Amino acid sequence: MKIVVYSEGGNPAAWLAAIAQHIPNAQAWAWAPGAPQADYALVWRPPQQLLDEQGAGLKALFNMGAGVDGLLQLQLPANVPVVRLEDAGMAVQMAEYVCHAVIDHFRGLGQYRAQQLAGEWKLAPLRMRSDFPVGIMGLGVLGDRVAKAVAQFGFPVLGWSRSAKQIDGVQTFHGAEQFADFLAGTRILVNLLPLTPETENIIDSQLLAQLQRGAYVINVARGGHLVEADLLAAIDSGQVAGAMLDVFRTEPLPKDHPFWRCPQISITPHGSARTLPEETLQQILRKLQAFAAGGQVTGVVYADRGY
């Protein structure tokens, strides 16, 4: 078994050492232009040249992350399966982040932080969880875990996905025909959709207007889902009370971006769920060994869906 490894901006040494330890009969090397032909490629944000040189001879291409929108923008080799990372410690991190954002908004903790700086002692008004239904867009591995975690705090939880899903304690919707009903029932919107041509710019003025008045937006998927000017306009009008944003169209977020100066928006630097190196290594190596042995693997990417 021959394996080529490439990770943009990363050091492939850990991957090569793990392959040597867990698949001792494999030959593995870091990719450079003109590298020998491999059977399998383990990549993160590879250049087109790697795919052009290696593609025809590959049996499978393994992506070192859950997001494949960047990979699908390249010219992929025909008939070569693409397999993405699933979870690898990210689901629990995402659940932590979203639950924190939901509770922070619901309990008005931002108001208390502002009062502390001003030296004020004042209780925020009591709120009912039933008045703050949380809608999760995207019910994959991460969305499923997030929806279940939020439900544990007693919030009504709605979930929407492309195809029908069933999650205990969650009211689920699916398909275009049920999207409006999902939005109408949502006051706190959490975006966990994959970025595809169909979902790009999905959080726009039309979508925001369909949420309950005083909505709150939590985007932990991709910056390309959000029309930034539309969010700012919705905040100005009062339709949206605020947002917690972890992903942006341009990263790092430019210093002159209006989001920095909007007090209703909280910003984090794309850290809501980070891949854990050891778990990532183990998952991809298990998938690789299963695929090479002719077994079934999960996380196969369907280019027509974009994920």
C-alpha positions in Angstrom: 0.0 0.0 0.0 1.4 3.4 -1.0 0.2 6.6 0.6 0.9 10.2 -0.2 0.2 12.9 2.5 -0.4 16.6 2.1 -1.7 19.2 4.6 -1.6 22.9 3.6 0.6 24.7 6.1 1.0 21.6 8.2 3.8 19.2 9.1 3.2 15.7 7.6 5.6 14.1 10.1 2.9 13.1 12.5 0.9 11.4 9.8 3.9 9.6 8.4 4.8 8.4 11.9 1.3 7.2 12.6 1.1 5.3 9.3 4.4 3.6 10.0 3.1 2.6 13.5 -0.3 1.4 12.5 0.2 0.2 9.0 3.8 -1.1 9.0 3.5 -2.7 5.6 2.6 0.6 3.9 5.0 3.0 2.1 4.2 6.6 2.9 5.7 9.9 1.9 4.9 13.7 1.9 3.8 15.0 -1.5 5.9 17.3 -3.5 5.7 18.0 -7.3 6.8 14.9 -9.2 6.3 12.5 -6.2 5.8 8.8 -7.0 2.3 7.5 -7.7 0.4 6.5 -4.6 -2.6 4.2 -4.1 -4.2 6.6 -1.5 -3.9 10.3 -0.8 -4.5 11.9 2.7 -5.0 15.6 2.1 -6.1 18.9 3.5 -6.5 21.7 1.1 -4.3 20.1 -1.6 -3.2 22.0 -4.7 -4.7 21.1 -8.0 -1.2 19.9 -9.1 -1.4 17.0 -6.6 -4.7 15.9 -8.0 -3.5 16.2 -11.6 -0.4 14.2 -10.9 -1.8 11.5 -8.6 -5.5 11.4 -9.5 -5.6 8.8 -12.3 -3.8 6.2 -10.2 -5.6 6.7 -6.8 -8.0 4.2 -5.3 -9.4 6.8 -2.9 -8.8 10.3 -1.6 -9.2 10.9 2.2 -9.9 14.4 3.4 -8.3 15.3 6.8 -11.4 17.3 7.9 -15.2 17.3 7.9 -15.6 20.2 5.5 -15.1 19.4 1.8 -16.3 22.6 0.2 -12.8 23.7 -0.6 -11.9 20.3 -2.0 -14.9 20.2 -4.2 -13.9 23.5 -5.9 -11.0 21.6 -7.4 -11.0 19.4 -10.5 -11.3 16.0 -8.8 -10.2 12.8 -10.5 -13.1 10.9 -12.0 -14.3 7.8 -10.3 -12.0 8.2 -7.3 -14.0 8.0 -4.0 -13.6 10.9 -1.6 -13.9 10.2 2.1 -14.2 12.9 4.7 -13.6 13.0 8.4 -16.5 12.5 10.8 -16.6 13.9 14.3 -13.1 13.1 15.6 -13.9 15.0 18.8 -15.6 17.9 17.1 -19.2 17.0 18.0 -18.8 17.5 21.7 -16.9 20.8 21.2 -19.6 22.1 18.8 -22.3 21.1 21.4 -20.4 23.0 24.1 -20.1 26.1 21.9 -23.7 26.2 20.7 -25.1 25.5 24.2 -22.9 28.3 25.6 -24.1 30.7 22.9 -27.8 29.8 23.4 -27.6 30.1 27.2 -25.5 33.3 27.1 -28.2 35.0 24.9 -31.2 33.5 26.8 -29.9 34.5 30.2 -28.7 37.9 29.1 -25.2 37.3 30.3 -23.8 39.9 27.9 -25.9 42.5 29.7 -24.2 41.5 33.0 -20.8 41.8 31.5 -21.6 45.3 30.3 -23.0 46.2 33.7 -19.9 45.0 35.4 -17.8 47.4 33.4 -20.2 50.2 34.3 -20.4 49.2 38.0 -24.1 48.5 37.8 -26.1 45.9 39.9 -29.3 45.0 38.1 -31.2 41.8 37.4 -32.2 41.0 33.8 -35.9 40.2 33.3 -36.9 36.6 33.7 -37.5 34.7 30.4 -39.3 31.5 29.6 -37.4 28.8 27.6 -40.7 28.0 25.8 -40.4 31.5 24.2 -36.9 30.7 22.7 -37.3 27.7 20.4 -33.9 26.7 18.9 -33.8 25.7 15.3 -30.8 23.6 14.0 -30.2 23.8 10.3 -28.2 20.6 9.4 -28.7 17.3 11.2 -25.5 15.4 10.3 -23.2 14.0 13.0 -22.5 17.5 14.5 -26.1 18.8 14.2 -27.5 15.6 15.8 -25.2 16.0 18.8 -25.9 19.7 19.1 -29.7 19.3 18.9 -29.7 16.6 21.6 -27.4 18.8 23.9 -29.6 21.9 23.5 -32.7 19.9 24.3 -31.2 18.8 27.6 -31.5 22.4 28.8 -35.3 22.4 28.3 -35.5 24.5 25.2 -37.9 23.5 22.4 -35.6 22.2 19.6 -36.4 22.1 16.0 -34.2 20.6 13.3 -34.2 20.9 9.5 -32.3 18.8 7.0 -32.4 18.0 3.3 -33.8 14.5 3.9 -36.0 13.2 6.7 -34.3 12.6 10.1 -35.7 11.4 13.5 -34.1 12.6 16.7 -35.6 12.0 20.2 -36.8 15.3 21.8 -36.4 17.2 18.5 -39.2 18.3 16.1 -37.7 17.6 12.7 -38.5 19.1 9.3 -37.0 18.3 6.0 -37.0 19.4 2.4 -37.9 22.7 0.8 -41.6 22.2 1.4 -41.1 22.2 5.2 -38.4 24.9 5.4 -40.8 27.9 6.0 -42.5 26.1 8.9 -39.1 25.4 10.5 -38.1 29.0 10.2 -41.4 30.3 11.5 -41.0 28.2 14.7 -37.4 29.3 15.3 -36.2 32.2 17.5 -32.6 31.1 17.9 -31.1 29.8 14.6 -28.1 27.6 14.6 -26.4 26.9 11.2 -24.6 23.6 10.8 -25.2 23.1 7.1 -22.5 22.0 4.6 -21.6 24.8 2.2 -22.9 23.8 -1.3 -24.1 25.9 -4.2 -27.6 25.4 -2.9 -26.8 26.6 0.7 -24.4 29.5 -0.2 -26.0 32.8 1.0 -28.9 30.9 2.5 -29.0 33.2 5.6 -30.2 36.3 3.8 -32.8 39.0 4.3 -35.6 36.6 3.2 -34.7 33.9 5.6 -34.1 36.3 8.5 -37.5 37.9 8.0 -39.2 34.5 8.4 -37.7 33.9 11.9 -39.5 35.0 15.0 -39.1 38.7 15.9 -36.0 39.3 18.0 -34.2 36.3 16.6 -30.7 35.3 17.4 -28.3 33.8 14.8 -25.4 31.3 15.6 -23.3 30.5 12.6 -20.7 27.7 13.1 -20.7 26.2 9.6 -19.2 28.5 6.9 -19.0 32.2 6.3 -20.4 31.7 2.8 -23.8 30.8 4.3 -24.4 34.3 5.6 -25.1 37.5 3.7 -23.3 39.8 6.0 -25.0 43.1 5.0 -28.4 41.4 5.4 -27.6 40.4 9.0 -26.5 44.0 9.9 -29.7 45.4 8.4 -31.9 42.9 10.3 -30.2 43.9 13.5 -30.7 47.6 12.8 -34.5 46.9 12.2 -34.9 44.8 15.3 -35.9 41.7 13.5 -32.7 40.1 14.8 -31.5 40.8 18.3 -27.9 39.7 17.7 -25.6 36.9 16.6 -22.7 34.7 17.6 -20.4 34.1 14.6 -17.5 31.8 14.4 -17.0 31.7 10.6 -16.6 34.5 8.1 -16.2 35.0 4.3 -12.7 36.4 4.8 -10.6 34.9 7.6 -9.0 36.4 9.6 -11.9 38.9 9.7 -10.5 42.2 8.3 -9.9 44.9 11.0 -12.2 47.3 9.2 -15.1 44.9 9.0 -18.4 46.3 10.5 -18.9 43.2 12.6 -16.1 44.3 15.0 -18.1 47.5 15.8 -21.5 45.9 16.2 -22.2 45.4 19.9 -25.0 42.9 19.2 -22.5 40.5 17.4 -20.0 38.3 19.2 -17.0 37.0 17.3 -14.8 34.0 17.7 -11.9 33.1 15.4 -13.2 29.8 13.8 -12.6 27.8 16.8 -16.0 26.4 17.7 -14.9 22.8 17.0 -11.2 22.0 16.2 -10.0 18.6 15.0 -8.1 16.7 17.6 -4.9 15.3 16.0 -4.8 11.9 17.6 -8.5 11.1 17.1 -8.3 12.4 13.5 -5.3 10.2 12.8 -7.0 7.1 14.2 -10.3 7.7 12.4 -8.7 8.2 9.0 -6.3 5.3 9.4 -9.3 3.0 10.3 -11.2 4.2 7.2 -8.1 3.7 5.1 -7.5 0.1 6.3 -11.2 -0.8 6.0 -11.3 0.6 2.4 -8.1 -1.2 1.4 -9.6 -4.5 2.8 -12.8 -4.0 0.7 -15.0 -3.1 3.6 -17.6 -0.4 3.9 -16.6 3.1 5.1 -18.8 6.0 6.2 -18.2 9.6 5.3 -18.1 9.0 1.5 -18.7 12.4 -0.2 -21.3 12.7 -3.0 -20.2 15.5 -5.3 -23.7 16.1 -6.6 -24.8 17.0 -3.0 -21.6 18.9 -2.1 -21.0 16.8 1.0 
